[in-house]
């Protein structure tokens, strides 16, 4: 992928998405559970959080 394409995607992502940061201690059970889930399911932390927050706020479509 060229630099121009990467910059274009970065610009789009910056405009279209909000970025949130949180921390989990590496020596915690929560960290271990997150890692295990991602490895088993072959998914990302973003997927997990989006699913949980969608359910928490009782949203039907997380993209709206």
PDB file with one MODEL, atoms N, CA, C and O in Angstrom:
MODEL        1
ATOM      1  N   UNK A   1       0.854  -1.175   0.000  1.00  0.00           N
ATOM      2  CA  UNK A   1       0.000   0.000   0.000  1.00  0.00           C
ATOM      3  C   UNK A   1       0.897   1.234   0.000  1.00  0.00           C
ATOM      4  O   UNK A   1       1.858   1.308   0.766  1.00  0.00           O
ATOM      5  N   UNK A   2       0.581   2.200  -0.859  1.00  0.00           N
ATOM      6  CA  UNK A   2       1.389   3.402  -0.969  1.00  0.00           C
ATOM      7  C   UNK A   2       1.141   4.375   0.159  1.00  0.00           C
ATOM      8  O   UNK A   2       0.139   4.284   0.869  1.00  0.00           O
ATOM      9  N   UNK A   3       2.061   5.307   0.317  1.00  0.00           N
ATOM     10  CA  UNK A   3       1.940   6.311   1.375  1.00  0.00           C
ATOM     11  C   UNK A   3       0.693   7.167   1.211  1.00  0.00           C
ATOM     12  O   UNK A   3       0.038   7.530   2.189  1.00  0.00           O
ATOM     13  N   UNK A   4       0.373   7.489  -0.058  1.00  0.00           N
ATOM     14  CA  UNK A   4      -0.789   8.317  -0.335  1.00  0.00           C
ATOM     15  C   UNK A   4      -2.066   7.608   0.120  1.00  0.00           C
ATOM     16  O   UNK A   4      -2.943   8.223   0.727  1.00  0.00           O
ATOM     17  N   UNK A   5      -2.161   6.318  -0.176  1.00  0.00           N
ATOM     18  CA  UNK A   5      -3.321   5.522   0.207  1.00  0.00           C
ATOM     19  C   UNK A   5      -3.436   5.423   1.731  1.00  0.00           C
ATOM     20  O   UNK A   5      -4.533   5.542   2.278  1.00  0.00           O
ATOM     21  N   UNK A   6      -2.339   5.212   2.400  1.00  0.00           N
ATOM     22  CA  UNK A   6      -2.331   5.125   3.860  1.00  0.00           C
ATOM     23  C   UNK A   6      -2.778   6.445   4.470  1.00  0.00           C
ATOM     24  O   UNK A   6      -3.599   6.460   5.387  1.00  0.00           O
ATOM     25  N   UNK A   7      -2.247   7.540   3.973  1.00  0.00           N
ATOM     26  CA  UNK A   7      -2.653   8.862   4.487  1.00  0.00           C
ATOM     27  C   UNK A   7      -4.132   9.110   4.259  1.00  0.00           C
ATOM     28  O   UNK A   7      -4.816   9.661   5.122  1.00  0.00           O
ATOM     29  N   UNK A   8      -4.624   8.707   3.106  1.00  0.00           N
ATOM     30  CA  UNK A   8      -6.033   8.890   2.783  1.00  0.00           C
ATOM     31  C   UNK A   8      -6.916   8.094   3.753  1.00  0.00           C
ATOM     32  O   UNK A   8      -7.923   8.605   4.243  1.00  0.00           O
ATOM     33  N   UNK A   9      -6.536   6.857   4.021  1.00  0.00           N
ATOM     34  CA  UNK A   9      -7.293   6.019   4.959  1.00  0.00           C
ATOM     35  C   UNK A   9      -7.211   6.566   6.374  1.00  0.00           C
ATOM     36  O   UNK A   9      -8.205   6.570   7.100  1.00  0.00           O
ATOM     37  N   UNK A  10      -6.033   7.025   6.767  1.00  0.00           N
ATOM     38  CA  UNK A  10      -5.869   7.621   8.099  1.00  0.00           C
ATOM     39  C   UNK A  10      -6.750   8.851   8.254  1.00  0.00           C
ATOM     40  O   UNK A  10      -7.377   9.047   9.295  1.00  0.00           O
ATOM     41  N   UNK A  11      -6.796   9.673   7.223  1.00  0.00           N
ATOM     42  CA  UNK A  11      -7.620  10.886   7.261  1.00  0.00           C
ATOM     43  C   UNK A  11      -9.093  10.509   7.392  1.00  0.00           C
ATOM     44  O   UNK A  11      -9.817  11.077   8.210  1.00  0.00           O
ATOM     45  N   UNK A  12      -9.529   9.546   6.582  1.00  0.00           N
ATOM     46  CA  UNK A  12     -10.919   9.098   6.660  1.00  0.00           C
ATOM     47  C   UNK A  12     -11.242   8.569   8.062  1.00  0.00           C
ATOM     48  O   UNK A  12     -12.250   8.953   8.655  1.00  0.00           O
ATOM     49  N   UNK A  13     -10.396   7.697   8.583  1.00  0.00           N
ATOM     50  CA  UNK A  13     -10.623   7.125   9.912  1.00  0.00           C
ATOM     51  C   UNK A  13     -10.684   8.202  10.985  1.00  0.00           C
ATOM     52  O   UNK A  13     -11.499   8.117  11.904  1.00  0.00           O
ATOM     53  N   UNK A  14      -9.841   9.200  10.876  1.00  0.00           N
ATOM     54  CA  UNK A  14      -9.821  10.292  11.844  1.00  0.00           C
ATOM     55  C   UNK A  14     -11.134  11.061  11.822  1.00  0.00           C
ATOM     56  O   UNK A  14     -11.627  11.479  12.869  1.00  0.00           O
ATOM     57  N   UNK A  15     -11.698  11.249  10.644  1.00  0.00           N
ATOM     58  CA  UNK A  15     -12.954  11.986  10.510  1.00  0.00           C
ATOM     59  C   UNK A  15     -14.180  11.136  10.854  1.00  0.00           C
ATOM     60  O   UNK A  15     -15.173  11.665  11.353  1.00  0.00           O
ATOM     61  N   UNK A  16     -14.122   9.849  10.598  1.00  0.00           N
ATOM     62  CA  UNK A  16     -15.297   8.987  10.728  1.00  0.00           C
ATOM     63  C   UNK A  16     -15.425   8.295  12.085  1.00  0.00           C
ATOM     64  O   UNK A  16     -16.531   7.935  12.488  1.00  0.00           O
ATOM     65  N   UNK A  17     -14.331   8.107  12.779  1.00  0.00           N
ATOM     66  CA  UNK A  17     -14.358   7.311  14.007  1.00  0.00           C
ATOM     67  C   UNK A  17     -13.833   8.092  15.208  1.00  0.00           C
ATOM     68  O   UNK A  17     -12.953   8.943  15.082  1.00  0.00           O
ATOM     69  N   UNK A  18     -14.396   7.781  16.378  1.00  0.00           N
ATOM     70  CA  UNK A  18     -13.870   8.311  17.635  1.00  0.00           C
ATOM     71  C   UNK A  18     -12.851   7.304  18.158  1.00  0.00           C
ATOM     72  O   UNK A  18     -12.987   6.100  17.938  1.00  0.00           O
ATOM     73  N   UNK A  19     -11.852   7.793  18.835  1.00  0.00           N
ATOM     74  CA  UNK A  19     -10.824   6.914  19.382  1.00  0.00           C
ATOM     75  C   UNK A  19     -10.888   7.006  20.910  1.00  0.00           C
ATOM     76  O   UNK A  19     -10.870   8.096  21.481  1.00  0.00           O
ATOM     77  N   UNK A  20     -10.961   5.856  21.547  1.00  0.00           N
ATOM     78  CA  UNK A  20     -10.986   5.776  23.004  1.00  0.00           C
ATOM     79  C   UNK A  20      -9.818   4.913  23.458  1.00  0.00           C
ATOM     80  O   UNK A  20      -9.421   3.974  22.769  1.00  0.00           O
ATOM     81  N   UNK A  21      -9.284   5.233  24.596  1.00  0.00           N
ATOM     82  CA  UNK A  21      -8.173   4.477  25.151  1.00  0.00           C
ATOM     83  C   UNK A  21      -8.537   4.017  26.556  1.00  0.00           C
ATOM     84  O   UNK A  21      -9.098   4.778  27.344  1.00  0.00           O
ATOM     85  N   UNK A  22      -8.216   2.787  26.854  1.00  0.00           N
ATOM     86  CA  UNK A  22      -8.334   2.313  28.227  1.00  0.00           C
ATOM     87  C   UNK A  22      -7.193   1.359  28.498  1.00  0.00           C
ATOM     88  O   UNK A  22      -6.557   0.846  27.577  1.00  0.00           O
ATOM     89  N   UNK A  23      -6.944   1.130  29.763  1.00  0.00           N
ATOM     90  CA  UNK A  23      -5.798   0.298  30.149  1.00  0.00           C
ATOM     91  C   UNK A  23      -6.227  -0.866  31.012  1.00  0.00           C
ATOM     92  O   UNK A  23      -7.128  -0.755  31.843  1.00  0.00           O
ATOM     93  N   UNK A  24      -5.562  -1.981  30.797  1.00  0.00           N
ATOM     94  CA  UNK A  24      -5.781  -3.186  31.592  1.00  0.00           C
ATOM     95  C   UNK A  24      -4.411  -3.668  32.031  1.00  0.00           C
ATOM     96  O   UNK A  24      -3.495  -3.783  31.217  1.00  0.00           O
ATOM     97  N   UNK A  25      -4.272  -3.947  33.307  1.00  0.00           N
ATOM     98  CA  UNK A  25      -2.982  -4.451  33.806  1.00  0.00           C
ATOM     99  C   UNK A  25      -2.666  -5.794  33.163  1.00  0.00           C
ATOM    100  O   UNK A  25      -3.520  -6.678  33.088  1.00  0.00           O
ATOM    101  N   UNK A  26      -1.432  -5.933  32.701  1.00  0.00           N
ATOM    102  CA  UNK A  26      -1.029  -7.175  32.051  1.00  0.00           C
ATOM    103  C   UNK A  26      -1.005  -8.353  33.013  1.00  0.00           C
ATOM    104  O   UNK A  26      -1.167  -9.497  32.588  1.00  0.00           O
ATOM    105  N   UNK A  27      -0.811  -8.103  34.271  1.00  0.00           N
ATOM    106  CA  UNK A  27      -0.751  -9.204  35.235  1.00  0.00           C
ATOM    107  C   UNK A  27      -2.101  -9.409  35.926  1.00  0.00           C
ATOM    108  O   UNK A  27      -2.152  -9.798  37.093  1.00  0.00           O
ATOM    109  N   UNK A  28      -3.203  -9.143  35.196  1.00  0.00           N
ATOM    110  CA  UNK A  28      -4.531  -9.302  35.786  1.00  0.00           C
ATOM    111  C   UNK A  28      -5.303 -10.428  35.101  1.00  0.00           C
ATOM    112  O   UNK A  28      -4.995 -10.826  33.978  1.00  0.00           O
ATOM    113  N   UNK A  29      -6.301 -10.922  35.801  1.00  0.00           N
ATOM    114  CA  UNK A  29      -7.172 -11.955  35.246  1.00  0.00           C
ATOM    115  C   UNK A  29      -7.949 -11.405  34.051  1.00  0.00           C
ATOM    116  O   UNK A  29      -8.180 -12.126  33.080  1.00  0.00           O
ATOM    117  N   UNK A  30      -8.349 -10.146  34.112  1.00  0.00           N
ATOM    118  CA  UNK A  30      -9.072  -9.545  32.988  1.00  0.00           C
ATOM    119  C   UNK A  30      -8.223  -9.574  31.724  1.00  0.00           C
ATOM    120  O   UNK A  30      -8.718  -9.922  30.653  1.00  0.00           O
ATOM    121  N   UNK A  31      -6.970  -9.218  31.839  1.00  0.00           N
ATOM    122  CA  UNK A  31      -6.056  -9.252  30.692  1.00  0.00           C
ATOM    123  C   UNK A  31      -5.981 -10.663  30.108  1.00  0.00           C
ATOM    124  O   UNK A  31      -6.061 -10.846  28.893  1.00  0.00           O
ATOM    125  N   UNK A  32      -5.831 -11.634  30.966  1.00  0.00           N
ATOM    126  CA  UNK A  32      -5.737 -13.023  30.516  1.00  0.00           C
ATOM    127  C   UNK A  32      -7.010 -13.460  29.795  1.00  0.00           C
ATOM    128  O   UNK A  32      -6.946 -14.135  28.768  1.00  0.00           O
ATOM    129  N   UNK A  33      -8.165 -13.073  30.335  1.00  0.00           N
ATOM    130  CA  UNK A  33      -9.437 -13.441  29.727  1.00  0.00           C
ATOM    131  C   UNK A  33      -9.621 -12.778  28.362  1.00  0.00           C
ATOM    132  O   UNK A  33     -10.102 -13.414  27.423  1.00  0.00           O
ATOM    133  N   UNK A  34      -9.244 -11.519  28.249  1.00  0.00           N
ATOM    134  CA  UNK A  34      -9.334 -10.808  26.974  1.00  0.00           C
ATOM    135  C   UNK A  34      -8.448 -11.494  25.942  1.00  0.00           C
ATOM    136  O   UNK A  34      -8.891 -11.758  24.824  1.00  0.00           O
ATOM    137  N   UNK A  35      -7.211 -11.782  26.301  1.00  0.00           N
ATOM    138  CA  UNK A  35      -6.266 -12.421  25.382  1.00  0.00           C
ATOM    139  C   UNK A  35      -6.776 -13.789  24.940  1.00  0.00           C
ATOM    140  O   UNK A  35      -6.721 -14.130  23.759  1.00  0.00           O
ATOM    141  N   UNK A  36      -7.270 -14.564  25.894  1.00  0.00           N
ATOM    142  CA  UNK A  36      -7.773 -15.902  25.591  1.00  0.00           C
ATOM    143  C   UNK A  36      -8.960 -15.827  24.631  1.00  0.00           C
ATOM    144  O   UNK A  36      -9.044 -16.606  23.682  1.00  0.00           O
ATOM    145  N   UNK A  37      -9.868 -14.898  24.876  1.00  0.00           N
ATOM    146  CA  UNK A  37     -11.039 -14.754  24.006  1.00  0.00           C
ATOM    147  C   UNK A  37     -10.623 -14.362  22.599  1.00  0.00           C
ATOM    148  O   UNK A  37     -11.119 -14.932  21.627  1.00  0.00           O
ATOM    149  N   UNK A  38      -9.733 -13.412  22.477  1.00  0.00           N
ATOM    150  CA  UNK A  38      -9.295 -12.964  21.158  1.00  0.00           C
ATOM    151  C   UNK A  38      -8.578 -14.090  20.410  1.00  0.00           C
ATOM    152  O   UNK A  38      -8.762 -14.245  19.202  1.00  0.00           O
ATOM    153  N   UNK A  39      -7.775 -14.864  21.108  1.00  0.00           N
ATOM    154  CA  UNK A  39      -7.059 -15.978  20.468  1.00  0.00           C
ATOM    155  C   UNK A  39      -8.017 -17.074  20.005  1.00  0.00           C
ATOM    156  O   UNK A  39      -7.869 -17.606  18.905  1.00  0.00           O
ATOM    157  N   UNK A  40      -8.998 -17.411  20.844  1.00  0.00           N
ATOM    158  CA  UNK A  40      -9.964 -18.457  20.504  1.00  0.00           C
ATOM    159  C   UNK A  40     -10.836 -18.041  19.331  1.00  0.00           C
ATOM    160  O   UNK A  40     -11.037 -18.811  18.392  1.00  0.00           O
ATOM    161  N   UNK A  41     -11.342 -16.841  19.386  1.00  0.00           N
ATOM    162  CA  UNK A  41     -12.303 -16.373  18.390  1.00  0.00           C
ATOM    163  C   UNK A  41     -11.635 -15.735  17.176  1.00  0.00           C
ATOM    164  O   UNK A  41     -12.295 -15.496  16.165  1.00  0.00           O
ATOM    165  N   UNK A  42     -10.349 -15.460  17.260  1.00  0.00           N
ATOM    166  CA  UNK A  42      -9.667 -14.801  16.159  1.00  0.00           C
ATOM    167  C   UNK A  42     -10.228 -13.418  15.892  1.00  0.00           C
ATOM    168  O   UNK A  42     -10.382 -13.014  14.739  1.00  0.00           O
ATOM    169  N   UNK A  43     -10.528 -12.702  16.947  1.00  0.00           N
ATOM    170  CA  UNK A  43     -11.159 -11.391  16.826  1.00  0.00           C
ATOM    171  C   UNK A  43     -10.311 -10.319  17.491  1.00  0.00           C
ATOM    172  O   UNK A  43      -9.226 -10.601  18.000  1.00  0.00           O
ATOM    173  N   UNK A  44     -10.806  -9.099  17.484  1.00  0.00           N
ATOM    174  CA  UNK A  44     -10.066  -7.981  18.055  1.00  0.00           C
ATOM    175  C   UNK A  44     -10.761  -7.450  19.297  1.00  0.00           C
ATOM    176  O   UNK A  44     -11.927  -7.750  19.556  1.00  0.00           O
ATOM    177  N   UNK A  45     -10.034  -6.670  20.046  1.00  0.00           N
ATOM    178  CA  UNK A  45     -10.612  -6.016  21.218  1.00  0.00           C
ATOM    179  C   UNK A  45     -11.691  -5.037  20.775  1.00  0.00           C
ATOM    180  O   UNK A  45     -12.694  -4.874  21.470  1.00  0.00           O
ATOM    181  N   UNK A  46     -11.504  -4.390  19.647  1.00  0.00           N
ATOM    182  CA  UNK A  46     -12.521  -3.470  19.131  1.00  0.00           C
ATOM    183  C   UNK A  46     -13.847  -4.193  18.928  1.00  0.00           C
ATOM    184  O   UNK A  46     -14.903  -3.662  19.273  1.00  0.00           O
ATOM    185  N   UNK A  47     -13.801  -5.384  18.379  1.00  0.00           N
ATOM    186  CA  UNK A  47     -15.021  -6.170  18.177  1.00  0.00           C
ATOM    187  C   UNK A  47     -15.701  -6.458  19.512  1.00  0.00           C
ATOM    188  O   UNK A  47     -16.907  -6.257  19.657  1.00  0.00           O
ATOM    189  N   UNK A  48     -14.932  -6.922  20.474  1.00  0.00           N
ATOM    190  CA  UNK A  48     -15.486  -7.258  21.788  1.00  0.00           C
ATOM    191  C   UNK A  48     -16.164  -6.038  22.405  1.00  0.00           C
ATOM    192  O   UNK A  48     -17.303  -6.126  22.863  1.00  0.00           O
ATOM    193  N   UNK A  49     -15.474  -4.910  22.418  1.00  0.00           N
ATOM    194  CA  UNK A  49     -16.021  -3.711  23.038  1.00  0.00           C
ATOM    195  C   UNK A  49     -17.254  -3.198  22.303  1.00  0.00           C
ATOM    196  O   UNK A  49     -18.222  -2.775  22.935  1.00  0.00           O
ATOM    197  N   UNK A  50     -17.224  -3.231  20.978  1.00  0.00           N
ATOM    198  CA  UNK A  50     -18.381  -2.780  20.207  1.00  0.00           C
ATOM    199  C   UNK A  50     -19.604  -3.641  20.513  1.00  0.00           C
ATOM    200  O   UNK A  50     -20.702  -3.120  20.708  1.00  0.00           O
ATOM    201  N   UNK A  51     -19.414  -4.946  20.554  1.00  0.00           N
ATOM    202  CA  UNK A  51     -20.521  -5.857  20.882  1.00  0.00           C
ATOM    203  C   UNK A  51     -21.079  -5.584  22.276  1.00  0.00           C
ATOM    204  O   UNK A  51     -22.293  -5.479  22.450  1.00  0.00           O
ATOM    205  N   UNK A  52     -20.202  -5.469  23.259  1.00  0.00           N
ATOM    206  CA  UNK A  52     -20.652  -5.252  24.633  1.00  0.00           C
ATOM    207  C   UNK A  52     -21.343  -3.904  24.813  1.00  0.00           C
ATOM    208  O   UNK A  52     -22.373  -3.823  25.482  1.00  0.00           O
ATOM    209  N   UNK A  53     -20.791  -2.854  24.228  1.00  0.00           N
ATOM    210  CA  UNK A  53     -21.397  -1.527  24.358  1.00  0.00           C
ATOM    211  C   UNK A  53     -22.726  -1.446  23.614  1.00  0.00           C
ATOM    212  O   UNK A  53     -23.652  -0.777  24.074  1.00  0.00           O
ATOM    213  N   UNK A  54     -22.829  -2.116  22.480  1.00  0.00           N
ATOM    214  CA  UNK A  54     -24.097  -2.150  21.743  1.00  0.00           C
ATOM    215  C   UNK A  54     -25.175  -2.805  22.586  1.00  0.00           C
ATOM    216  O   UNK A  54     -26.302  -2.314  22.648  1.00  0.00           O
ATOM    217  N   UNK A  55     -24.841  -3.901  23.229  1.00  0.00           N
ATOM    218  CA  UNK A  55     -25.799  -4.580  24.104  1.00  0.00           C
ATOM    219  C   UNK A  55     -26.112  -3.733  25.328  1.00  0.00           C
ATOM    220  O   UNK A  55     -27.270  -3.636  25.735  1.00  0.00           O
ATOM    221  N   UNK A  56     -25.097  -3.124  25.915  1.00  0.00           N
ATOM    222  CA  UNK A  56     -25.297  -2.310  27.112  1.00  0.00           C
ATOM    223  C   UNK A  56     -26.265  -1.159  26.849  1.00  0.00           C
ATOM    224  O   UNK A  56     -27.151  -0.895  27.663  1.00  0.00           O
ATOM    225  N   UNK A  57     -26.104  -0.481  25.733  1.00  0.00           N
ATOM    226  CA  UNK A  57     -26.948   0.659  25.404  1.00  0.00           C
ATOM    227  C   UNK A  57     -28.188   0.252  24.604  1.00  0.00           C
ATOM    228  O   UNK A  57     -28.953   1.105  24.154  1.00  0.00           O
ATOM    229  N   UNK A  58     -28.376  -1.051  24.434  1.00  0.00           N
ATOM    230  CA  UNK A  58     -29.542  -1.619  23.751  1.00  0.00           C
ATOM    231  C   UNK A  58     -29.720  -1.019  22.345  1.00  0.00           C
ATOM    232  O   UNK A  58     -30.814  -0.608  21.958  1.00  0.00           O
ATOM    233  N   UNK A  59     -28.633  -0.984  21.613  1.00  0.00           N
ATOM    234  CA  UNK A  59     -28.667  -0.491  20.243  1.00  0.00           C
ATOM    235  C   UNK A  59     -28.862  -1.663  19.293  1.00  0.00           C
ATOM    236  O   UNK A  59     -28.356  -2.758  19.538  1.00  0.00           O
ATOM    237  N   UNK A  60     -29.588  -1.435  18.218  1.00  0.00           N
ATOM    238  CA  UNK A  60     -29.792  -2.498  17.238  1.00  0.00           C
ATOM    239  C   UNK A  60     -28.666  -2.550  16.233  1.00  0.00           C
ATOM    240  O   UNK A  60     -28.250  -3.632  15.818  1.00  0.00           O
ATOM    241  N   UNK A  61     -28.169  -1.398  15.839  1.00  0.00           N
ATOM    242  CA  UNK A  61     -27.093  -1.324  14.851  1.00  0.00           C
ATOM    243  C   UNK A  61     -26.009  -0.403  15.390  1.00  0.00           C
ATOM    244  O   UNK A  61     -26.231   0.804  15.484  1.00  0.00           O
ATOM    245  N   UNK A  62     -24.848  -0.930  15.745  1.00  0.00           N
ATOM    246  CA  UNK A  62     -23.805  -0.093  16.355  1.00  0.00           C
ATOM    247  C   UNK A  62     -23.269   1.001  15.450  1.00  0.00           C
ATOM    248  O   UNK A  62     -22.632   1.938  15.932  1.00  0.00           O
ATOM    249  N   UNK A  63     -23.513   0.905  14.135  1.00  0.00           N
ATOM    250  CA  UNK A  63     -22.982   1.916  13.211  1.00  0.00           C
ATOM    251  C   UNK A  63     -23.887   3.132  13.084  1.00  0.00           C
ATOM    252  O   UNK A  63     -23.525   4.084  12.392  1.00  0.00           O
ATOM    253  N   UNK A  64     -25.044   3.134  13.723  1.00  0.00           N
ATOM    254  CA  UNK A  64     -25.958   4.282  13.633  1.00  0.00           C
ATOM    255  C   UNK A  64     -26.081   4.987  14.952  1.00  0.00           C
ATOM    256  O   UNK A  64     -26.808   5.975  15.059  1.00  0.00           O
TER     257      UNK A  64
ENDMDL
END
